[in-house]
Amino acid sequence: MATPNFFPSLFLPLIFSLYYFPIASFSDPGLIGVNYGRVADNLPQPDQVVQLLKSQGLTRVKIYDTDPTVLTALSGSGISVTVALPNDLLPSAAASQSFTDKWVQSNIAAYTPATKIEAIAVGNEVFADPNNPIQCLVPAMNNVYSSLVKFNLDKSIKISSPVPLSVLAVSYPSSAGSFRPELIEPVIKPMLNFLKRTGSYLMVNVYPFLAYEGNTAQISLEYALFRDKQGVVDSGNGLRYYSLFDVQIDAVFAAMNALHYDDVKKVITETGWPSIGDENEAGASVANAASYNGNLVRRVLSGGGSPLRPNEPLNVFLFALFNEYQKPGPTSERNYGLFYPNQDKVYNIPLTLEDLNNGKSMPVNRTKTKVPDDGGDVSTAAAGQTWCVANGKVGAEKLQAALDYACNVGGVDCRPIQEGATCYNPAKLEAHASYAFNSYYQMMARGSGTCNFGGAAYVVTQPPSAYSSLFNLQAMKFGNCELPTRN
């Protein structure tokens, strides 16, 4: 079930600022970007997202499609974007040059150069998707590239395909890194040949969190969060590793070297750490997410590559920009975001070299609120007069799970909404959840992140009783008891 954030980010210190980064800076600083996923119906509009990216100094973004509203919003922004041809289009792209010609014309050429499209991800983690035949991947990449050539875009736009760490048969120690044998001849070698021929790079998704939470007895949290000062020597190559992240990316490099593709570069297209997880997801917390991502940003922007390739800058896309409450899977999947949907920061970390040099902790946006687009205008109330109400759009199952959490683990006194009590009527789940969510929100002094509940709640700036008339909602949607607020 989805759980609320019990670690308000308002006073979160820069817990990563003094941690140890022993990699020598032989290379220039790397680049930081962010993945902008949209598996939620409560996210800001794309033009608002562009302004958010600009305000944080982020100049690179990666999306999972070629959504017209997103690409239009990015036009003239100066932000470089990596777009994607989704997995379900791979068979068509592999089978027909005409298909990719039309796709490139409509989804790429139509937006350039005003929108700075720098790369196309052909598919995403195709090797982990049982619904897509992997033999389609390289033919699709070749056809998309040929279409770029036709439109004179091949020099400015790279083509690759993000691969998960599961493409490796061996990932530890990193010096023993090797690709799965059954993939080498059919897909891996042809793909690496393509990348080398076109001057592109391998896109790799790495998640030290997943390795840590499944092997807590063998992997220390300090090692996973870039906080290990002793390091571990790889007996195969004699190199000392101070983080699990470096071990994972060098395992991919070692696998590439074994196939004699040591001249193909690599970009980390996804990596991150969740701020909330299920009970069995060890290490998922706001503090650890801030530590991992904050230390990673410092690691990238301070310069220096991996131990195996110290001269090659690390270019990384953090996952993800927002918490996306409609993503399936464990709770962690919905809580990798740097920001809540209302644009509040989940935690404070610097994202630019300027912020690092200034030792700056960026402030939490504590005043912005966003309600679902039910229509109508709501005026902004004075600071302090805010309430937390249920988001019925998440569905009854998620709403009930969040309500149960608030009334149990959250410590909310839910006796007033029990049958026969003063706030029981109307006997509606959304009304009961609103009472519990708001009680928790006020109890936690309206701290940033305390009205979220995995997307099941949102902040409003008018007394909830006012929303029935403003939005033409069913009477008593949020209950017939006044929801209190703190003065």
C-alpha positions as CSV (number, residue, x, y, z in Angstrom):
1,M,0.0,0.0,0.0
2,A,1.0,3.6,-0.5
3,T,2.3,5.3,2.6
4,P,2.7,8.9,3.6
5,N,6.0,10.8,3.8
6,F,6.9,11.1,7.5
7,F,10.1,13.1,6.9
8,P,9.1,16.6,6.0
9,S,11.8,18.2,3.8
10,L,11.5,21.7,5.2
11,F,14.4,21.3,7.6
12,L,16.3,18.5,5.9
13,P,20.0,19.4,5.9
14,L,22.4,18.8,3.1
15,I,23.4,15.4,4.6
16,F,25.7,14.6,1.7
17,S,27.9,17.7,1.8
18,L,30.8,16.2,3.7
19,Y,30.9,12.7,2.3
20,Y,33.9,11.1,0.7
21,F,34.5,11.3,-3.0
22,P,38.0,9.8,-3.7
23,I,37.8,9.4,-7.5
24,A,40.4,11.6,-9.0
25,S,39.0,14.4,-11.3
26,F,40.8,13.5,-14.4
27,S,37.8,14.4,-16.6
28,D,35.6,17.4,-17.0
29,P,32.4,17.6,-14.9
30,G,29.6,15.4,-16.1
31,L,26.0,16.4,-16.9
32,I,22.9,16.0,-14.8
33,G,19.5,15.5,-16.3
34,V,16.2,14.2,-15.1
35,N,13.5,11.8,-16.3
36,Y,10.1,13.3,-16.7
37,G,7.6,10.5,-16.4
38,R,3.9,11.2,-16.5
39,V,2.2,8.1,-15.1
40,A,-0.2,10.2,-13.0
41,D,-3.2,12.5,-13.6
42,N,-2.3,15.1,-11.0
43,L,1.0,16.5,-12.5
44,P,1.6,20.1,-13.5
45,Q,1.0,21.1,-17.1
46,P,4.1,20.8,-19.4
47,D,4.6,24.5,-19.6
48,Q,4.7,24.6,-15.8
49,V,7.2,21.7,-15.8
50,V,9.5,23.6,-18.1
51,Q,9.5,26.6,-15.8
52,L,10.2,24.2,-12.9
53,L,13.2,22.7,-14.7
54,K,14.5,26.2,-15.5
55,S,14.1,27.3,-11.9
56,Q,16.3,24.4,-10.8
57,G,19.0,25.0,-13.4
58,L,18.2,21.7,-15.1
59,T,19.0,21.8,-18.8
60,R,18.5,18.2,-19.8
61,V,15.4,16.1,-19.6
62,K,14.3,12.7,-20.8
63,I,10.8,11.6,-21.6
64,Y,9.3,8.3,-22.5
65,D,7.4,9.2,-25.7
66,T,7.1,12.2,-28.1
67,D,4.1,13.8,-26.5
68,P,3.3,17.0,-28.6
69,T,2.3,19.1,-25.6
70,V,5.6,18.4,-23.9
71,L,7.7,18.9,-27.0
72,T,5.9,22.2,-27.8
73,A,6.4,23.4,-24.2
74,L,10.1,22.7,-24.5
75,S,10.3,24.8,-27.7
76,G,12.7,27.7,-27.3
77,S,13.5,26.7,-23.7
78,G,17.1,25.8,-24.3
79,I,16.5,22.5,-22.5
80,S,17.8,19.4,-24.4
81,V,15.4,16.5,-24.5
82,T,15.8,12.8,-25.1
83,V,12.6,11.3,-26.5
84,A,11.5,7.8,-27.0
85,L,10.0,5.4,-29.5
86,P,7.9,3.2,-27.2
87,N,8.3,-0.5,-27.0
88,D,5.0,-1.3,-28.6
89,L,6.1,0.4,-31.8
90,L,9.3,-1.6,-32.2
91,P,7.8,-4.3,-34.4
92,S,6.5,-1.7,-36.9
93,A,9.7,0.3,-36.8
94,A,11.8,-2.8,-37.4
95,A,9.6,-4.0,-40.3
96,S,9.1,-0.8,-42.3
97,Q,11.4,2.1,-43.3
98,S,8.2,3.9,-44.4
99,F,6.9,3.7,-40.8
100,T,10.0,5.2,-39.3
101,D,10.1,7.9,-42.0
102,K,6.6,9.0,-41.1
103,W,7.4,8.7,-37.4
104,V,10.5,10.8,-37.6
105,Q,8.8,13.4,-39.8
106,S,5.8,13.8,-37.4
107,N,7.5,13.3,-34.0
108,I,11.1,14.6,-34.5
109,A,11.5,16.8,-37.6
110,A,8.3,18.7,-36.9
111,Y,9.7,20.1,-33.6
112,T,13.4,20.7,-34.5
113,P,15.3,22.9,-34.2
114,A,13.1,25.0,-31.9
115,T,12.9,22.0,-29.5
116,K,16.4,20.7,-28.8
117,I,16.0,16.9,-29.3
118,E,19.4,15.4,-28.6
119,A,18.7,11.7,-28.6
120,I,16.0,9.1,-29.4
121,A,15.7,6.1,-27.1
122,V,14.4,3.3,-29.3
123,G,12.4,1.3,-26.8
124,N,13.1,1.1,-23.0
125,E,14.6,-1.9,-21.2
126,V,13.5,-4.1,-24.1
127,F,15.4,-7.0,-22.6
128,A,13.2,-6.9,-19.6
129,D,10.0,-6.7,-21.5
130,P,8.5,-10.1,-22.3
131,N,6.0,-8.6,-24.7
132,N,8.6,-7.4,-27.2
133,P,10.8,-9.6,-29.3
134,I,14.4,-8.4,-28.8
135,Q,15.2,-9.3,-32.4
136,C,13.2,-6.1,-33.4
137,L,15.5,-3.8,-31.5
138,V,18.5,-3.3,-33.7
139,P,16.5,-3.3,-37.0
140,A,14.3,-0.6,-35.5
141,M,17.4,1.4,-34.5
142,N,18.8,1.1,-38.0
143,N,15.5,2.2,-39.6
144,V,15.1,5.2,-37.3
145,Y,18.7,6.3,-38.0
146,S,18.1,6.0,-41.8
147,S,15.1,8.2,-41.4
148,L,17.1,10.8,-39.5
149,V,19.6,10.8,-42.4
150,K,16.8,11.5,-44.8
151,F,15.8,14.6,-42.8
152,N,19.4,15.7,-42.2
153,L,19.1,15.1,-38.5
154,D,21.6,12.3,-38.0
155,K,24.5,14.6,-37.0
156,S,22.6,16.3,-34.2
157,I,20.4,13.5,-32.8
158,K,21.9,10.2,-31.4
159,I,20.1,6.9,-31.3
160,S,20.4,4.3,-28.6
161,S,18.3,2.1,-26.3
162,P,18.3,2.0,-22.5
163,V,19.3,-1.4,-21.1
164,P,18.8,-2.6,-17.6
165,L,21.6,-4.1,-15.5
166,S,19.8,-7.5,-16.0
167,V,21.5,-7.7,-19.4
168,L,24.6,-8.8,-17.5
169,A,25.1,-12.5,-16.6
170,V,27.7,-11.4,-14.0
171,S,27.8,-7.9,-12.4
172,Y,30.0,-8.6,-9.3
173,P,32.9,-8.2,-9.0
174,S,32.8,-5.5,-11.7
175,S,36.0,-6.8,-13.3
176,A,34.0,-10.0,-14.1
177,G,31.2,-8.2,-15.8
178,S,29.8,-10.0,-18.7
179,F,26.7,-10.0,-20.9
180,R,24.2,-12.8,-20.9
181,P,25.5,-15.3,-23.4
182,E,22.1,-15.8,-25.2
183,L,22.0,-12.0,-25.9
184,I,25.5,-11.4,-27.2
185,E,25.4,-12.5,-30.8
186,P,21.7,-11.8,-31.6
187,V,21.5,-8.4,-30.0
188,I,24.4,-7.0,-27.9
189,K,27.1,-7.1,-30.6
190,P,24.8,-5.7,-33.4
191,M,23.7,-2.9,-31.1
192,L,27.2,-2.0,-30.0
193,N,28.3,-2.1,-33.6
194,F,25.5,0.3,-34.5
195,L,26.5,2.7,-31.6
196,K,30.1,2.6,-32.7
197,R,29.2,3.2,-36.4
198,T,26.9,6.1,-35.6
199,G,29.0,7.7,-32.9
200,S,26.4,7.2,-30.3
201,Y,26.5,5.8,-26.7
202,L,25.1,3.0,-24.7
203,M,22.2,4.0,-22.5
204,V,22.2,2.1,-19.2
205,N,19.7,2.1,-16.2
206,V,21.3,1.3,-12.9
207,Y,19.7,1.1,-9.5
208,P,21.9,0.4,-6.5
209,F,18.8,0.6,-4.4
210,L,17.5,-2.6,-5.9
211,A,20.8,-4.4,-5.3
212,Y,20.9,-3.1,-1.7
213,E,17.3,-3.9,-0.7
214,G,17.7,-7.5,-1.9
215,N,21.1,-8.1,-0.3
216,T,21.3,-6.0,2.9
217,A,23.4,-8.7,4.6
218,Q,26.1,-8.4,2.0
219,I,25.9,-4.7,1.0
220,S,26.3,-1.9,3.5
221,L,24.0,1.1,3.3
222,E,27.1,3.3,3.4
223,Y,28.4,1.7,0.3
224,A,25.1,2.1,-1.5
225,L,24.9,5.8,-0.6
226,F,28.4,6.9,-1.6
227,R,29.4,7.1,2.1
228,D,32.0,4.4,2.4
229,K,35.4,5.9,3.1
230,Q,37.4,2.6,3.0
231,G,36.2,1.1,-0.2
232,V,36.5,-2.4,-1.6
233,V,39.3,-3.6,-3.8
234,D,38.3,-5.6,-6.9
235,S,40.7,-8.5,-6.9
236,G,40.2,-8.9,-10.6
237,N,41.6,-5.5,-11.6
238,G,43.1,-4.1,-8.4
239,L,40.9,-1.0,-8.4
240,R,39.3,0.3,-5.3
241,Y,35.6,1.0,-5.3
242,Y,33.9,3.4,-2.9
243,S,30.3,2.9,-4.1
244,L,27.9,0.4,-5.5
245,F,27.1,2.8,-8.3
246,D,30.7,2.7,-9.6
247,V,30.7,-1.1,-9.3
248,Q,27.6,-1.4,-11.4
249,I,28.6,0.9,-14.2
250,D,32.1,-0.6,-14.4
251,A,30.6,-4.1,-14.6
252,V,28.9,-2.8,-17.8
253,F,32.2,-1.3,-19.0
254,A,34.0,-4.6,-18.3
255,A,31.3,-6.5,-20.3
256,M,31.8,-4.1,-23.2
257,N,35.6,-4.4,-23.0
258,A,35.4,-8.1,-23.1
259,L,33.7,-7.8,-26.5
260,H,36.2,-5.2,-27.7
261,Y,33.9,-2.2,-27.6
262,D,36.0,-0.2,-25.1
263,D,35.6,2.9,-27.3
264,V,31.8,3.1,-27.0
265,K,30.7,5.6,-24.4
266,K,27.9,5.3,-21.9
267,V,25.2,7.5,-20.4
268,I,23.3,6.6,-17.3
269,T,19.7,7.1,-18.4
270,E,18.0,6.2,-15.1
271,T,19.2,6.0,-11.5
272,G,17.6,7.0,-8.3
273,W,16.4,6.1,-4.8
274,P,12.9,6.0,-3.5
275,S,11.7,8.1,-0.6
276,I,9.0,5.7,0.5
277,G,8.8,1.9,0.2
278,D,6.9,-1.1,1.4
279,E,7.9,-2.7,4.7
280,N,10.1,-5.2,2.9
281,E,11.9,-2.6,0.8
282,A,14.8,-1.9,3.1
283,G,16.4,1.5,2.8
284,A,13.6,3.4,1.1
285,S,13.4,6.7,3.0
286,V,13.5,10.4,2.4
287,A,16.9,10.7,4.2
288,N,18.5,7.9,2.1
289,A,17.0,9.2,-1.2
290,A,18.4,12.7,-0.4
291,S,21.8,11.1,0.4
292,Y,22.0,9.0,-2.7
293,N,20.9,11.6,-5.2
294,G,22.7,14.4,-3.4
295,N,26.0,12.5,-3.3
296,L,25.5,11.3,-6.9
297,V,25.1,14.9,-8.1
298,R,28.2,15.9,-6.3
299,R,30.0,12.8,-7.7
300,V,29.0,13.7,-11.3
301,L,29.5,17.5,-11.2
302,S,32.9,17.2,-9.3
303,G,34.4,15.6,-12.4
304,G,36.1,12.2,-12.8
305,G,34.8,9.1,-14.4
306,S,34.5,5.6,-13.0
307,P,37.6,3.7,-11.7
308,L,37.8,1.7,-14.9
309,R,37.3,4.8,-17.2
310,P,38.6,7.7,-15.1
311,N,38.9,10.1,-18.1
312,E,35.3,9.7,-19.2
313,P,32.8,12.1,-17.6
314,L,29.7,10.7,-16.0
315,N,26.5,11.9,-17.7
316,V,23.4,10.9,-15.6
317,F,19.6,11.3,-15.7
318,L,18.1,11.2,-12.3
319,F,14.9,9.2,-11.9
320,A,12.6,10.9,-11.5
321,L,11.2,14.4,-11.6
322,F,7.9,13.7,-9.9
323,N,6.3,11.0,-7.7
324,E,3.9,9.2,-10.1
325,Y,1.1,7.6,-8.1
326,Q,-0.4,5.6,-10.9
327,K,2.7,3.5,-11.6
328,P,2.1,-0.2,-10.8
329,G,4.3,-2.3,-8.6
330,P,5.6,-1.8,-5.0
331,T,5.2,1.5,-3.2
332,S,8.8,2.5,-4.1
333,E,7.9,2.7,-7.8
334,R,5.6,5.6,-7.1
335,N,8.1,7.5,-4.9
336,Y,11.3,8.1,-6.8
337,G,10.4,11.7,-7.5
338,L,12.5,14.8,-6.6
339,F,9.2,16.7,-6.5
340,Y,5.6,16.1,-5.4
341,P,3.0,16.8,-8.0
342,N,2.3,20.3,-6.5
343,Q,6.0,21.1,-7.2
344,D,7.1,21.0,-3.6
345,K,10.5,19.3,-3.2
346,V,10.5,15.9,-1.6
347,Y,13.9,16.8,-0.1
348,N,16.6,19.4,-0.6
349,I,19.6,18.7,-2.8
350,P,21.6,21.0,-5.1
351,L,21.3,20.1,-8.8
352,T,23.9,22.4,-10.4
353,L,27.6,23.1,-10.1
354,E,26.8,26.6,-8.9
355,D,24.7,25.2,-6.0
356,L,27.5,22.9,-5.1
357,N,30.1,25.7,-5.2
358,N,27.9,27.9,-3.1
359,G,27.1,25.2,-0.6
360,K,23.5,26.1,-1.2
361,S,20.5,24.2,0.0
362,M,17.6,25.1,-2.2
363,P,14.4,26.1,-0.3
364,V,11.3,24.0,-0.2
365,N,8.4,25.5,-2.1
366,R,6.0,25.6,0.9
367,T,3.3,27.8,-0.5
368,K,2.2,26.3,-3.8
369,T,-0.8,24.1,-3.8
370,K,-2.6,22.3,-6.6
371,V,-6.1,20.8,-6.7
372,P,-7.3,18.3,-9.4
373,D,-8.7,20.0,-12.5
374,D,-12.4,19.7,-11.6
375,G,-13.1,23.1,-13.1
376,G,-13.8,26.5,-11.5
377,D,-11.5,29.0,-9.9
378,V,-10.3,28.9,-6.3
379,S,-8.7,31.9,-4.7
380,T,-5.5,31.5,-2.8
381,A,-6.0,31.8,0.9
382,A,-3.6,33.4,3.4
383,A,-0.6,31.3,4.3
384,G,-1.4,28.8,7.0
385,Q,-5.0,28.3,6.0
386,T,-4.7,25.0,4.2
387,W,-6.4,21.6,4.4
388,C,-5.6,18.1,3.2
389,V,-8.4,16.2,1.4
390,A,-8.8,12.9,-0.3
391,N,-8.1,12.5,-4.0
392,G,-10.9,10.3,-5.2
393,K,-9.3,9.8,-8.6
394,V,-6.9,7.2,-7.2
395,G,-9.7,4.7,-6.7
396,A,-11.2,3.0,-3.7
397,E,-8.5,0.4,-3.1
398,K,-5.7,3.0,-2.8
399,L,-7.8,5.4,-0.8
400,Q,-8.8,2.7,1.7
401,A,-5.1,1.6,2.1
402,A,-4.1,5.2,2.7
403,L,-6.9,5.7,5.2
404,D,-5.9,2.5,7.1
405,Y,-2.4,3.7,7.2
406,A,-3.4,7.1,8.6
407,C,-5.6,5.6,11.3
408,N,-3.0,3.0,12.4
409,V,0.7,3.7,11.7
410,G,0.0,7.5,11.2
411,G,-1.4,7.8,14.7
412,V,-4.6,9.6,13.8
413,D,-7.6,9.3,16.1
414,C,-10.2,8.0,13.8
415,R,-12.9,7.3,16.4
416,P,-15.0,10.2,15.1
417,I,-15.5,8.5,11.8
418,Q,-16.5,5.2,13.2
419,E,-20.2,4.1,12.8
420,G,-22.4,6.0,15.2
421,A,-19.8,8.7,15.9
422,T,-20.2,12.4,15.2
423,C,-18.4,12.4,11.8
424,Y,-19.4,9.1,10.5
425,N,-22.1,10.5,8.1
426,P,-21.9,10.6,5.2
427,A,-20.7,7.1,5.2
428,K,-18.4,7.7,2.2
429,L,-14.8,6.6,1.8
430,E,-13.7,9.9,0.4
431,A,-15.2,11.8,3.3
432,H,-13.7,9.5,5.9
433,A,-10.3,9.6,4.2
434,S,-10.4,13.4,4.1
435,Y,-11.0,13.6,7.8
436,A,-8.1,11.2,8.6
437,F,-5.7,12.8,6.0
438,N,-6.4,16.3,7.3
439,S,-6.0,15.3,10.9
440,Y,-2.6,13.9,10.1
441,Y,-1.6,16.9,8.1
442,Q,-2.5,19.3,10.9
443,M,-0.9,17.1,13.5
444,M,2.3,17.3,11.5
445,A,2.1,21.1,11.4
446,R,1.3,21.0,7.7
447,G,4.9,20.0,6.9
448,S,5.9,19.6,3.3
449,G,5.1,16.1,2.1
450,T,2.6,15.3,4.9
451,C,-0.4,15.6,2.6
452,N,0.5,13.1,-0.1
453,F,-0.3,9.5,1.0
454,G,1.1,8.1,-2.3
455,G,-1.0,10.5,-4.4
456,A,-4.2,9.8,-2.4
457,A,-4.4,13.3,-1.0
458,Y,-3.8,16.9,-2.0
459,V,-3.8,20.3,-0.3
460,V,-6.6,22.9,-0.7
461,T,-6.6,26.5,0.2
462,Q,-10.3,26.9,0.8
463,P,-12.4,25.3,3.5
464,P,-13.3,21.9,2.1
465,S,-17.0,22.7,2.5
466,A,-16.6,25.5,-0.1
467,Y,-15.5,23.1,-2.8
468,S,-19.0,21.6,-3.3
469,S,-20.3,24.8,-4.8
470,L,-17.1,25.8,-6.5
471,F,-16.7,22.6,-8.4
472,N,-20.3,21.5,-8.6
473,L,-19.4,18.4,-6.5
474,Q,-21.8,16.1,-4.7
475,A,-22.7,17.7,-1.4
476,M,-20.7,16.6,1.6
477,K,-18.0,15.1,-0.6
478,F,-15.4,15.8,2.1
479,G,-17.8,15.1,5.0
480,N,-20.1,17.1,7.2
481,C,-17.6,17.8,9.9
482,E,-15.5,20.9,9.7
483,L,-11.9,19.9,9.0
484,P,-9.7,21.9,11.4
485,T,-6.6,23.9,10.6
486,R,-3.8,25.3,12.7
487,N,-3.5,29.0,13.3
